[in-house]
């Protein structure tokens, strides 16, 4: 995996800095033909989808590189075997918005792209750069994806994005020997988290690793608390800035967040802002650990520099309930979009909607599918399986809030939400002051 694209949390926040470039460039309608072959009469079935042997060639562009690119190649090789279409893959890195904007402006977009942000998808649709895919996979998406995932790929009532890969960011991770030595189990409620922290400290291990030196880690913690306390409708309202950051729901969530941040003796390193995400992971994912648990996404084990064994060395638990809140998942994902209306592009979009296409990568690890029809047994270990299943089966799923905000507010180091939540982490009693500053920053960014 790459160091950034695994998370859809930190990766898309970095990429969002580039999004402004694509929004400012007029885009051309991408309807040119790609491959040269016409569909043949032979076809092969994949689940309820029938793929035609169209032959020809096509290009796919995505952020993935290194191991993720190698894993995707196995998926594309299976597509080639079934359709006869040769696929060229282009890795855009973190500059996908800029790369696609330039390619479209030059009249040579890829046939298919995979986008890490709903905001980028909407921007491209608004400038007529994407093709609708309802006729190709609408039925499959309605049957096998939750309504939340379908809505993320839909603009003005038309389906444009198929979320092939997802990320569950509503997880707690813990060092199993540390928990065992303290005689505690995975907490189910927020109050349990705080009680467990006290017991862990008494056993001689610092409870929390918090990588708030990377501001996005604090936004993820806030968003999970906010979704559970305020509910999905209010979460959407704050995401769209239709309510201000001075709303009582924001102050309630900040107050709850402060219950973890206030006692510095519970945080490894004595501060939530002096440790990076990577350092926080390594504090928990080593034996003996210097911290017992952290909250972050399903990409955490892949980030650890010391490779431990699932279940025996480390495990995870769903982000805890707050005041009896129902289970919900904050996460991210990568949406397949069609930029050229060619037979080859159509067949690939169809293929990627099948459980078989997801299961190829799921077996390799580092992958969670939002497709509910994927066989959970294909995931390589029980921890990965449980977290991927929770993502696919989530009754309430919400995309990372800060990833949907203007980049000046939700995606820029030392500015906006990242910087202000770091200030809050250092002084969690200042709820009213930080809420006011958050609103000032958000108002300016959304008005720009």
N, C-alpha and C positions, 0 to 999 in steps of 0.2 A: 504493500500500500504506500501511497505517497504520504508525505508528512502533513498535508493539508486536506487532500480531497477525501480522506476517510470520514470526515466528520459531518459534512454538510452544515455544521455549525460554524466552526472556525473557517472552513474553506469558503463557504458562501459569503461570510463577512469580509474576507479578503477580496473575493471576486466582486463584491458589491461596490467596491471603490471604483471598479472599472465600468460599472453599469451606466454611469452618467455619459460616458463617451458614446455608447450606442443610442442612448435616448436623444442625443443632440444631432445625430446624423440621419438625414432622410434615407429611408430604406426603399429598395426596389422590390417589386413583387417577384417572388422566387418561384417561377413556374416552368423554368427551362427543363428540358428533358436531360436525364443522366445517362443510364445505360442504353445500349443500342438494340438489345434483343426484345422481341415481342413475347408475350406469354405463350407457352406451349400448352397442349391439351392435357399433359400428364400432371398429376398433382399428388401431394402426400399429406396425410392428415396429421395434425398436431393438436390433440385435445379436440375441441369443437371448431378449430380453425383449420381450413384447408389451404395449403401453400401451393402455389403454382411454380413450375420450373421455368422461370422467366429468363434465366441466364443473364448475360450482360455484366455490367460492372456498376459500382456505386461507391460513394464516399460517406463515412460516418465521422462526425467530429464530437469530441467530448473532452472534459477536463482531465480524464484519467491518464495516468502514466505509470511506469514501473510495474509493480505487481498487479495493480488494478487493470492496467492495459493488457497484461498477459492473460489475466482471467477473462477479460472481455473477448480476447482473441479466440478463446475456446468456444465462447458463445457464437461468435461470428463464423467460426469454422463449421459449426453445426448448421448454421443457416445456409452456408455455401453448399454443404453436402446435400441439403434438401431442395435447394432452388437452382443450383448451378450458377449463382451470382457471385462474382468475385468482389470482395469488399476491401477498400482501402480505409485505414483508420488514421485520423489526424488528431493528435493530442494538442489541445489549445492551451493547456496549463491554466493558471488562474485568470488569464486574460480572455476568457471565452466571449464575453460581451463585445470587447474590442475586435477580436478576431472575426467573429461573425458579422459585425457591423461593416468591417472593411470588405469582407468577402461578398456580402450582399450588395454593397455599394458598387463593387466591381463587376457584378453580374455573374459571380461564380460561387454561390453558396454550396455547402455540402448537401447531399440528398437528404440526410437525416442528421440531426444534432441531438445531444442529450444535455438538457439545461439544469443547473443546480438551484435555480431560483424562480419561484412563481412570478416575481416582478419582471424578470427578463422575458419570460414567456408572454406576459401581458404586453410588454413594450413591443415585442416583435409582431404580435397579433395586431396591435393598434396601427402598425405601419405596413400591414398586408404582406408580411414576410413569411407567414406560416400557412400551411394547408390544414383544413379541418379533417379530423380522422374518425368522426362519428360512424360513417358508413363502413369503415374497416374494422373498428374494434369497440364501437359503442356498446354493443350487447355484452361483450366480454367484460368491459370495465364495469358496467352496471351490475353484472352478476358476481364479479370476483374482487372488486375494490369497494371500500366503504364510500359512502356519499361524500365524506370529507375529502378523500383523495380525488374523487371524481370532480368535485367542485374546484379543487386547486388547478386542475387541468382544463377547466371550462371558462370560456370568455364569451360574454354576450349570448349565452345559451348554446354555444358550439364547443365540442370537445376538440382541443388542440394538443393536449399533452397526456401521455401515458406514463405514469410514474412506475418505472421499472425497478429502481433501487431506492431503498429508504434508510432512515436512521432513527432509532429509538433513543431519544435524549432524556427520557424520564426514568433514570436508573440511579440507584445507589450501588457502589462497589465496595467490597470489604475484604480485608485480609482474614481468611478463615482461621488460621492459628491464633491471631490476636483476639478474635471473637470467642473462640473456644476457651482460651486461657482466662478470659474475663467472665466466662459463664453466661454470655449473652447470645441472643439470636437476632436474625434480621428484623429490624423494626418495621411495624406495619402502619404506624401513625406518626405524625410529627412530634407529638408528645413522647412517643416511644423513642424517637431519635434522640431527643434531649436527655431522657433518662438513661439510655444506653451510653451516651457520651460520658455521663458522670461515672458510670460503672467502669467504662474503659479507662478513664483517667485514674480511677482508684486502683486499677490493676497494673498501672505503670506504663500505659501507652497513650499517646496523644490521640484524641478521637478523630479530629477532622483534618484532612488535607484539602485546601481550597486554593486553586490556581488562579486567584484573582489578579495576579500580575498581568495576565491576559484578560482584558476587560470583558470579553465575550463569555467567559466562564460565569461571571456574575450575572450577566443578562439571562443565561440559561437557568440559573438558580431562581432568579426573580420570576421568570416566565412560568416555571413549574408551580411555584407557590401561587402566582396570580391566577392561573387557570383553575386551580383547585378551590381557591377562595372566592374568586369573582364569578366563575362559571364561563362557559364557552362564548355566550353572547356578549358579555362584557369584555372578554378577551378580544373578540373581534372588533368591538367598538374602540378599544384602546389601540389596537393594531392600526386601524384606519384613522386614528386621531379624531374620531367623532365625539369622544369625551376627552377631557384634559388630563394631564398627568397629576393634577392637583385633586382629582376625583377621590372621594373617600376610599374607594376600592383599592387605589394605588397605595394610599397611606397604610391601609390595613395590611397589604402584602409586604410593604417595606418593614412594618413593625414586626411581622412574623419572621422575615428574613433576618432582622436584627437579633432575634433570639439565638441564632447560630453565631452571628458575627460579634456579639457584644463581649463575650468572655474570651479574651485573647489566649488564655491558658488552654483552651480547648482546641486551638488551631496550631498545627505544626509550623514552626518558625515564628510563632507569636503574632502573625499578621496574615490577613487574607489577601493582601496585595503585594507581598514580598516574594511570593512563590509563583512560578509560571505553571501553566497546565502540565507540561512535561514533568516538571519537578514534583508536582502534586501526585501524578500517577506513580512515579518512582518511589515516593514516600510510602505508598500503600502496597505497591506491587514488588515487594522484596521481603525476604525473611532473614532477620527480624525486621518488621516495618518500623518506620518512624511516625506513622499515622495509621489509623485503623480503617478509615473509610473516606470516600469522596463521592460527590454527586456529579455525574456526567453521562455522556452517551455511550452507545454500544461499541464505539470505536476505542474505548479505553484500553482493553487488553492488547490491541494491536499497537498501542502507543508505548507500552511498557518496554523498557530496555532490558529488564530481567524477565525472561519468559517462565511463567509459573503455570501450574496445571489447574484447569477449571475444577471447581467443586472442592478439591482437596486443599488447594493453595489460595484460591480466590473464588468469590461468587458475587452474585448481584441480587438486588431486590427492587421491586417497583418503587418509584418515588412515592413516599408515604402519603396516606390520606390526611387531610386537614379538616377537622370539625366534621368528620363523617362524609367527606366528599367522595363521589363516585370515581372509579378508575378512569384515567385519561392519559393521553400521551402527547407530549410536545416532541416534535422531531423535524427532520428534513428529508429531502429526497431529490432524485434526479429524473426529470421528465423527458421522455423520447418525443421529439417533434419532427414533423415532416416538412422540409423546406422546398422540396421539389416533388411535384405530383407525377412520379414515374412508377412504372410497374415494380421496379426494384425497391424503391422506397416503400411502396404499399406493402409488399411482401415482408419486408423487415419489420415494419410496425406491427403487422399481424403476428409475426413470429414472436416478437418480444412481449406480446400480450399473453402468451401461453405459459402454463406452469412449467413446461419442459425447458423453456428458455431461461427461466429464473433458476430452476433447479441445477442447471449446469454450473452456475456461479456459486449458488448456495453451498454446494458440496465442497467448494474450494476454500470457503471461509471468508471472513471480512465482508459479508453481504447479508442484508435483510431485505426481503421482498414484501411489498404491500399487498401482493396478490394472495388472497385468502385460499386459492386453490392449490398453492404450493404445498407439497407433502412435507410436513415438519421434520420427518425422519431424515431428510437429506442434509440437514445442518450438521456440522462436524462434531458438536458437543452439546450437552444438555443446556448449558448456560446460554450459548448462542441461540439454540432452538427456542428456549423460553422467551428470550427478548425479541426475537424475530416474530414469533407467534403473537406476542403482545402488541407489536406494531401492526401486524396485518389484521388482527381481530379487534383492535381498539374501537369501542363504540364512539368515543370522542377523541378525535385527533386534531391537533392544531399545529400548523407550521410555525417554526421559530419566528417569534414576533419581530425581533430586531432585524432579521434577514428580510423582512417585508417593509421595513421603514426606509425613508431616504437615507442614503449612505452617510450624510453629514451627522445624522442623529444615531443611527443604529449600526454603523459598520466602519467607523474610523477610529483608530487608536488615538488616545489622548484628547478626544472630542466627544461631545454628545453623551449618549447613554453609557458608553464604556467608561469614560472618564468620571462621570458623575456617580456611577455606582461604585467605582473605586473610592471616591471621596466618602461615600456613604459607608463603605466597608470599614473605613478608618474611623468613622464617627457615626455609628448606627443610631445614636439618639437623635440625630438631626433629620427626622422624618419630614417635617413640614418644609424645612429649608431645601432639602434635596428634591422633594416633589415640585416645589416652585421652580427650581433651576431646570429640572427635567422638562417641565412644561414650556419654559422659555426656549430651551434648545429645540424641543419638538416643534413648537409653533414656527420658529424660524426655518427649520428644515422642510417642513411640509408646505410652507408658503413659497419656498424658492422655486 
